[in-house]
Amino acid sequence: MTIYEDTRQQKGKHKNIAAYCEKQGIRIIRQALNVGDYQIAGKGDISVDTKYGLPETASCCLQEHVRFRDEVIRAQECGIKLIILTEELMPGGEVRNWVSPLDRYGKPKYKFDPGTLQKVMETMTERYGVLFRFCDGRSTGKMLIEYLKGERT
């Protein structure tokens, strides 16, 4: 199997994905993608966009909302099922339960409200069909491939 990795994806950002794919004999080719970070070559109906932790997901959904919404709409218009795979497990399975780590002064390192973020994510799922999923960084490669193959929803 061959998968495409978007050229805008920072090279080497997800060494865990590259290691998993290499072990499984999955070839990765860097190519510009219309939406997301990864797709199966020749099968463009599912795309996975990877995020390194909830703060990156929050940045896309909140601070960069218009750009992110436009990408989600583009996926919908192209008939692409877009999955946002965030490498962080949520306490109790809910984004609203997430607590920011503290900086060296004992103040929250990130300033977004997880409850608001969860509402935005739910609205984007309802309106545009984008799916938000979470995983442990050790299982990202496996889950990425399962989502791309349609084995997970």
C-alpha positions as YAML, in Angstrom:
chain: A
units: angstrom
residues:
- id: 1
  name: MET
  ca: [0.00, 0.00, 0.00]
- id: 2
  name: THR
  ca: [1.05, 3.57, -0.67]
- id: 3
  name: ILE
  ca: [-0.20, 6.63, 1.15]
- id: 4
  name: TYR
  ca: [0.25, 10.29, 0.35]
- id: 5
  name: GLU
  ca: [1.51, 12.76, 2.93]
- id: 6
  name: ASP
  ca: [0.71, 16.39, 2.19]
- id: 7
  name: THR
  ca: [3.72, 18.51, 1.27]
- id: 8
  name: ARG
  ca: [2.55, 21.18, 3.74]
- id: 9
  name: GLN
  ca: [2.92, 18.66, 6.57]
- id: 10
  name: GLN
  ca: [6.15, 19.46, 8.39]
- id: 11
  name: LYS
  ca: [8.67, 16.83, 7.34]
- id: 12
  name: GLY
  ca: [9.58, 14.54, 10.24]
- id: 13
  name: LYS
  ca: [6.79, 15.90, 12.47]
- id: 14
  name: HIS
  ca: [5.24, 12.47, 12.93]
- id: 15
  name: LYS
  ca: [8.15, 10.05, 13.14]
- id: 16
  name: ASN
  ca: [5.80, 7.60, 14.88]
- id: 17
  name: ILE
  ca: [3.65, 7.41, 11.73]
- id: 18
  name: ALA
  ca: [6.68, 6.97, 9.47]
- id: 19
  name: ALA
  ca: [8.05, 4.21, 11.73]
- id: 20
  name: TYR
  ca: [4.72, 2.36, 11.78]
- id: 21
  name: CYS
  ca: [4.34, 2.59, 8.00]
- id: 22
  name: GLU
  ca: [7.89, 1.39, 7.39]
- id: 23
  name: LYS
  ca: [7.34, -1.59, 9.70]
- id: 24
  name: GLN
  ca: [4.10, -2.45, 7.86]
- id: 25
  name: GLY
  ca: [5.65, -2.04, 4.40]
- id: 26
  name: ILE
  ca: [3.52, 1.01, 3.65]
- id: 27
  name: ARG
  ca: [5.17, 3.49, 1.34]
- id: 28
  name: ILE
  ca: [4.76, 7.23, 2.01]
- id: 29
  name: ILE
  ca: [4.96, 9.67, -0.89]
- id: 30
  name: ARG
  ca: [4.88, 13.41, -0.27]
- id: 31
  name: GLN
  ca: [2.34, 15.07, -2.53]
- id: 32
  name: ALA
  ca: [0.12, 18.15, -2.34]
- id: 33
  name: LEU
  ca: [-3.33, 17.18, -1.05]
- id: 34
  name: ASN
  ca: [-6.52, 19.19, -1.37]
- id: 35
  name: VAL
  ca: [-7.44, 18.59, 2.28]
- id: 36
  name: GLY
  ca: [-5.88, 16.82, 5.24]
- id: 37
  name: ASP
  ca: [-2.40, 15.39, 5.78]
- id: 38
  name: TYR
  ca: [-2.77, 11.78, 4.62]
- id: 39
  name: GLN
  ca: [-4.72, 9.82, 1.98]
- id: 40
  name: ILE
  ca: [-4.39, 6.39, 0.42]
- id: 41
  name: ALA
  ca: [-2.92, 6.67, -3.08]
- id: 42
  name: GLY
  ca: [-5.70, 6.27, -5.64]
- id: 43
  name: LYS
  ca: [-8.43, 6.46, -2.97]
- id: 44
  name: GLY
  ca: [-9.18, 10.08, -2.19]
- id: 45
  name: ASP
  ca: [-12.51, 9.66, -0.40]
- id: 46
  name: ILE
  ca: [-11.00, 9.69, 3.11]
- id: 47
  name: SER
  ca: [-8.38, 12.11, 4.41]
- id: 48
  name: VAL
  ca: [-6.84, 12.27, 7.87]
- id: 49
  name: ASP
  ca: [-5.49, 15.52, 9.27]
- id: 50
  name: THR
  ca: [-3.14, 14.90, 12.21]
- id: 51
  name: LYS
  ca: [-2.78, 17.23, 15.18]
- id: 52
  name: TYR
  ca: [-0.07, 17.02, 17.81]
- id: 53
  name: GLY
  ca: [-2.19, 17.52, 20.92]
- id: 54
  name: LEU
  ca: [-5.35, 19.39, 21.80]
- id: 55
  name: PRO
  ca: [-3.74, 22.86, 21.73]
- id: 56
  name: GLU
  ca: [-3.05, 22.43, 17.99]
- id: 57
  name: THR
  ca: [-6.63, 21.27, 17.42]
- id: 58
  name: ALA
  ca: [-7.88, 24.27, 19.43]
- id: 59
  name: SER
  ca: [-5.74, 26.64, 17.38]
- id: 60
  name: CYS
  ca: [-7.32, 25.36, 14.16]
- id: 61
  name: CYS
  ca: [-10.89, 25.36, 15.48]
- id: 62
  name: LEU
  ca: [-10.74, 28.66, 17.39]
- id: 63
  name: GLN
  ca: [-7.94, 31.04, 16.33]
- id: 64
  name: GLU
  ca: [-7.80, 29.87, 12.68]
- id: 65
  name: HIS
  ca: [-11.51, 29.09, 12.50]
- id: 66
  name: VAL
  ca: [-12.26, 30.64, 9.08]
- id: 67
  name: ARG
  ca: [-9.34, 28.91, 7.33]
- id: 68
  name: PHE
  ca: [-10.12, 25.60, 9.02]
- id: 69
  name: ARG
  ca: [-13.85, 25.87, 8.27]
- id: 70
  name: ASP
  ca: [-13.06, 26.55, 4.62]
- id: 71
  name: GLU
  ca: [-10.91, 23.39, 4.47]
- id: 72
  name: VAL
  ca: [-13.70, 21.37, 6.07]
- id: 73
  name: ILE
  ca: [-16.22, 22.76, 3.58]
- id: 74
  name: ARG
  ca: [-13.83, 21.99, 0.71]
- id: 75
  name: ALA
  ca: [-13.62, 18.37, 1.92]
- id: 76
  name: GLN
  ca: [-17.41, 18.16, 2.09]
- id: 77
  name: GLU
  ca: [-17.82, 19.64, -1.42]
- id: 78
  name: CYS
  ca: [-15.26, 17.15, -2.80]
- id: 79
  name: GLY
  ca: [-16.97, 14.18, -1.16]
- id: 80
  name: ILE
  ca: [-14.01, 13.57, 1.15]
- id: 81
  name: LYS
  ca: [-14.61, 12.24, 4.66]
- id: 82
  name: LEU
  ca: [-12.23, 14.34, 6.77]
- id: 83
  name: ILE
  ca: [-11.00, 12.97, 10.08]
- id: 84
  name: ILE
  ca: [-9.02, 15.10, 12.53]
- id: 85
  name: LEU
  ca: [-6.79, 12.73, 14.50]
- id: 86
  name: THR
  ca: [-5.37, 14.37, 17.61]
- id: 87
  name: GLU
  ca: [-2.49, 12.69, 19.41]
- id: 88
  name: GLU
  ca: [-3.80, 13.10, 22.93]
- id: 89
  name: LEU
  ca: [-6.37, 11.15, 24.90]
- id: 90
  name: MET
  ca: [-9.13, 13.13, 26.59]
- id: 91
  name: PRO
  ca: [-9.85, 12.67, 30.30]
- id: 92
  name: GLY
  ca: [-13.16, 10.82, 30.60]
- id: 93
  name: GLY
  ca: [-13.36, 10.82, 26.79]
- id: 94
  name: GLU
  ca: [-14.51, 14.44, 26.71]
- id: 95
  name: VAL
  ca: [-12.67, 17.51, 25.42]
- id: 96
  name: ARG
  ca: [-14.45, 19.63, 28.04]
- id: 97
  name: ASN
  ca: [-12.55, 17.69, 30.76]
- id: 98
  name: TRP
  ca: [-9.12, 18.68, 29.42]
- id: 99
  name: VAL
  ca: [-6.96, 20.78, 31.72]
- id: 100
  name: SER
  ca: [-4.07, 22.87, 30.46]
- id: 101
  name: PRO
  ca: [-0.64, 22.01, 31.80]
- id: 102
  name: LEU
  ca: [0.87, 24.76, 33.90]
- id: 103
  name: ASP
  ca: [3.79, 26.91, 32.87]
- id: 104
  name: ARG
  ca: [6.82, 27.40, 35.13]
- id: 105
  name: TYR
  ca: [4.94, 30.14, 37.04]
- id: 106
  name: GLY
  ca: [2.00, 27.87, 37.84]
- id: 107
  name: LYS
  ca: [-0.37, 29.47, 35.33]
- id: 108
  name: PRO
  ca: [-2.20, 27.59, 32.57]
- id: 109
  name: LYS
  ca: [0.05, 27.27, 29.53]
- id: 110
  name: TYR
  ca: [-2.90, 27.42, 27.08]
- id: 111
  name: LYS
  ca: [-5.70, 29.96, 27.32]
- id: 112
  name: PHE
  ca: [-8.62, 28.34, 25.45]
- id: 113
  name: ASP
  ca: [-11.80, 27.03, 27.08]
- id: 114
  name: PRO
  ca: [-12.13, 23.27, 26.46]
- id: 115
  name: GLY
  ca: [-15.92, 23.46, 26.83]
- id: 116
  name: THR
  ca: [-16.13, 26.05, 24.04]
- id: 117
  name: LEU
  ca: [-13.78, 23.97, 21.90]
- id: 118
  name: GLN
  ca: [-15.95, 20.89, 22.34]
- id: 119
  name: LYS
  ca: [-19.05, 22.85, 21.25]
- id: 120
  name: VAL
  ca: [-17.24, 24.16, 18.16]
- id: 121
  name: MET
  ca: [-16.10, 20.63, 17.28]
- id: 122
  name: GLU
  ca: [-19.63, 19.25, 17.72]
- id: 123
  name: THR
  ca: [-21.07, 22.02, 15.52]
- id: 124
  name: MET
  ca: [-18.48, 21.36, 12.79]
- id: 125
  name: THR
  ca: [-19.32, 17.65, 12.89]
- id: 126
  name: GLU
  ca: [-23.06, 18.38, 12.59]
- id: 127
  name: ARG
  ca: [-22.72, 20.98, 9.82]
- id: 128
  name: TYR
  ca: [-19.86, 19.61, 7.75]
- id: 129
  name: GLY
  ca: [-19.40, 15.96, 8.71]
- id: 130
  name: VAL
  ca: [-15.80, 16.33, 9.92]
- id: 131
  name: LEU
  ca: [-14.93, 13.75, 12.57]
- id: 132
  name: PHE
  ca: [-12.68, 14.46, 15.55]
- id: 133
  name: ARG
  ca: [-10.84, 11.46, 16.96]
- id: 134
  name: PHE
  ca: [-8.15, 11.06, 19.63]
- id: 135
  name: CYS
  ca: [-5.36, 8.57, 20.16]
- id: 136
  name: ASP
  ca: [-2.28, 7.82, 22.17]
- id: 137
  name: GLY
  ca: [0.82, 8.85, 20.21]
- id: 138
  name: ARG
  ca: [2.03, 5.24, 20.24]
- id: 139
  name: SER
  ca: [-0.99, 4.10, 18.21]
- id: 140
  name: THR
  ca: [-1.22, 7.00, 15.74]
- id: 141
  name: GLY
  ca: [0.23, 5.11, 12.77]
- id: 142
  name: LYS
  ca: [-2.04, 2.11, 13.24]
- id: 143
  name: MET
  ca: [-5.15, 4.23, 13.74]
- id: 144
  name: LEU
  ca: [-4.27, 6.50, 10.80]
- id: 145
  name: ILE
  ca: [-4.12, 3.53, 8.43]
- id: 146
  name: GLU
  ca: [-7.33, 2.03, 9.87]
- id: 147
  name: TYR
  ca: [-9.17, 5.33, 9.32]
- id: 148
  name: LEU
  ca: [-7.80, 5.69, 5.79]
- id: 149
  name: LYS
  ca: [-8.91, 2.14, 4.93]
- id: 150
  name: GLY
  ca: [-12.37, 2.82, 6.38]
- id: 151
  name: GLU
  ca: [-11.87, 0.17, 9.08]
- id: 152
  name: ARG
  ca: [-12.60, 2.75, 11.82]
- id: 153
  name: THR
  ca: [-15.25, 5.44, 11.95]
...
